[in-house]
Amino acid sequence: MNLTGKRVAVLGAGRSGRAAADLALRNGGKVVVYDSGSEEVFDGLRDEIRCHPRANEETGKACAADLVVISPGIETSGEFASSFARGAGEFIGETEFASRYFDGLVIGITGTNGKTTTTELIQRMVEAGGKSCEACGNYGRPLSDVVVGTDPPEAVSLELSSFQLETITTFRPDVAVWLNFSPDHMDRYRSVDEYHGAKLRIFKNQREDDAAVVRFGEEVGKISASRISFSATQSDADYALRGSEILCQGEKVLDLEETRLRGLHNAENVMAALAAVEAANVMPKEAVAVFGEYAPPLHRCELVRTLDGVEYINDSKATNLHALEAALRSQSRPTVLIAGGKDKGLDYTPLLPVLEERVSLIVVFGEIRSSLLDAFSPVVRTVSAESLQDAVWSAREASAPGGTVLFSPGTSSFDMFSGYEQRGDAYRKIVHALK
């Protein structure tokens, strides 16, 4: 894609926007980066890239560009983005833009939960199978930053959010991985169907000779690619679970007891990774050693400490209902749950059966605590806490040896923290301070 002499407008001066601007500049574009922030947000951009601070809808209406590249954090249906789209020759996202400059193997991973773990596993397995591979996209570096380098990898393990998939047109992964789906981001999408439709775009351009790795029973409609299924609960999936053993077509591939990956959710992440590298012709037998060395990312059912016989689990990454449910179903000990955070407009009533079955007490905190108290109290004893520290103290008082305190918020953190990492770090610090 030759951009020589063409006007390229990049929306957003964050990581994705900066990477897209560099890529456009390298390919001959006349690049302007627009951001609603002040001049400081552009610090570090190349001198050849023009900057337009305090951009707004009126700025967009006055902009005429051959190509507009939007960062995933900017709402595509909002007036800001729409104003730039009206005068654009083409309007695409950063992932779509970058993919036009990458000729290697693309394994794309989407899903409401488990994307990062699966993305990391695939990257390590592909490299163990003999190909250079980078984990990127919604995880790590933007794809534009990967392809703009002088020595791009042979393959990418590309984590894809719904926001990135909204703006693809020609992007086609050789292997598409669909981990799972549950309602999320209802503060951005008008309906669950709209969110689901954005995710489904990962299959949009695939052909018959491509592969689609799909969790058994997921509703993805008709797709062109060859489908490979996985499930931790359905024995007739292509990849299935028997005890702690992962089977492929009935044959043992891996015993999870030989890894540090626990719980049904991690079993499915492993299955999806195995299926993906097999579809990419990186044989699992060459790469299974990866699992014995792999430590799950922080904040994902992370064992923080065992104190007085009670396990304290940090699952701060659980920012939606599916993640919370998966964490609960992975517990085998009596559980006290700490949940709460920002109100994202989610309906928590579908969780009531598993809460009633698995949890002895729920401690709720954050912006949403009153709503959770009302929702959960009919089935499980629920108490409210003013802060995360108070929540941990309450959970400790209610726990007995042989039990678990599970910190799995079930929503995002932005009411009290900068992100799930800061929230999880705060929980870990509080737990380590317990005496």
C-alpha positions, 0 to 999 in steps of 0.5 A: 500500500503506497501512500506517497503524496497521500494525506493520512489522518490518524485519530488518537495520539496513544500507542496505536495512533503513534505506531500507525503514524510512523507506519504511514510516514514510512510508506510516504504519507503526509501524516497529521495526528489528531487528538482531543488532548493538549500539546503534551500528548504529542510529545515524542512524535517524529518531527515530520508528523504534524500534530493537531491538539484539541481536535473536536467535531468541527475539526473533523468536518474541516478535515479532508484526507485520503485515509483516516486511521482510527485508534481502537480507544475512540468510539467509532459511532461517536460524533468525533469519529463520524465527523472525520469519516465524512471527508475520508477517502477510506476510514479504517482502524489501526489493525486493518492498516497494519495488516496490509503491510504484513505478509507472514502467518497471522493467528488472531485471537478474540473472546471476552476472556482468556485472550492474553493467556492464549495469545502468550501460549500461541506465541511461545508454541509457534517459536518452539515450532521454529518460527519467529513470532510476536504476541501483539495487538490488543496485547503488548505492541500494536501491530503497526509497531511490529510491522514498521520494524526492519526485521518483522517476525514470520508470524504474529499471535494477534490479540483482537478486541471488539474495538479493533475488529469493528474497523477491519475491511480486508484483514484476514487471519490464517487462523482465527480463535474464538475463545468465548462470548459474554456481555461486556462493554455495554457502555460502548455498545447499544446491545449485546448483539452489536457487541457480538457482531463486532467480535464475529468480524474476525471470521469475515474475510476467512476462506476455506483454506483458513482455520477457525478454532471455536469453543464448542457450542458457541454461536458464530453462525456460518463461517467459511474456514475449516472449524476446530472445536474445543471444550472443557465440558463437552467430550465430543469436541475435537479438543476435550478434557478428561480429568486433568488430561487434554485430548485431541480426537481421543488421544492424550496431548497434555496433562495439566497437572504437569503445568501451572495452569489450573481451572476449566478456563485455563484448560480451554485456553490451552486447548485453543492454543494447541488447536491454533498451532496445529492448524498453523502446521506447528505440531503440538508435540514439538511445542508442548514443553512450553506449558511446563515452563509457562506461568499464567499472567498476573491478576488471573486467578493468581494465588497471592498467599495462603494464610491460616489455611486460607488461599487468597486469589487475585483475579482482578482481570475479571472485568465481566460476568463470564470471567467471574463465573469461570473463576467461581467454577474453578474453585474447589474450596469453600469460597468468600467472594469479593466483587465490585467496581465500576457500574458498566450496566451489566445484568448480574442476575444470570450469576445467581445460580452459581453464586448460590452453589459455590459461595458462602459470603459476598463482600461488595465494594465500589461504585456498583456495591449497592446494585450488587447488594440488591442483586446478590442478597436474595441468594447469598449473604452479602455485605458492603464495604467502603474500600477494597481494604475493608472488603479484604478484612471482612472476607478474612473474618468470614473465612475458615481454614481450608477456604478461599478468598476470591477477589474476582470483581466482575466489572472494570476498575475505573471507579477507584483505580487506573486499571485492573493491574493497579487494582490487583496490585492493591489487593496483593499488597493488602493481603500480604499485610495481613497478620 
